[in-house]
Amino acid sequence: MELHTGPFCTAVGETAIQKELDRLRGATEQACELGLQVAAGHGLHYENIRLVVKMVPGIVEYNIGHSIVARAFFVGMESAVREMKALLAFGTQIP
């Protein structure tokens, strides 16, 4: 199943962002309890993916193609993919 992360990505303010992270975490936990694999996407990019990776365990796939292609315009596809993989694997800053 895929979670729509648009409301998280457009949330403004710490309270609204935390509310959306809590919503995503709760949905992910329920899905995992039912034996479903969880994907997430819509609006994720190089800045906001860090919070989702850190705060919502259990997601097995992120749909972030648009962000990667847009970044590749500036740094090339290889670098864009490498940067995103680093964020997903470690939640680290872009090198």
Secondary structure, DSSP 8 states (H G I E B T S, - for coil): -EEE-HHHHH--SHHHHHHHHHHHHHHHHHHHHTT--EEEESS--TTTHHHHHHH-TTEEEEE-HHHHHHHHHHH-HHHHHHHHHHHHHH-----
